[in-house]
């Protein structure tokens, strides 16, 4: 998939990543820290986070396709390099979201199970790792998005309104 309705697929797919990865990161933190949220959000967020992991390489592949079709500038190069890091922040969010869901699923089952859902120590470690992974994901997606916006828009608009007249 290189274009959608005549537009580069990357410019459409990127919006999904920019919205869904931070959303999944937020849901991860909520479900890791708050038992009531965990009960309702752990399953849906596990699905969402895996969807994001699937979308990231599709989006970066579409971006690399687009990179070969635009002017090669330092800003485009920076954006492309940063874009390659997205998978490395999406994966920990997904792994931890699956772990939170699994631990929630195991709660209430008799005996000690994998990763001890009743263990306070494990819960604290998972919460701390979730906060770190979520923070890294949001920061990285911000950096990637900002570099893409700079590459796309720098020098392409005026701070003054365009003169009235026909718009081609």
Secondary structure, 3 states (H helix, E strand, C coil): CCEECCEEHHHHHHHHHHHHHHHHHHHHHHHHHCHHHHHHHHHHHHHHHHHHHHHHHHHHHHHHHHHCCCCCCHHHHHHHHHHCCHHHHHHHHHHHHHHHHHHHHHCCCCCCCCCCCCCHHHHHHHHHHHHHHHHHHHHHHHHHHHHHHHHHHCCCCCCCCCCCCCCC
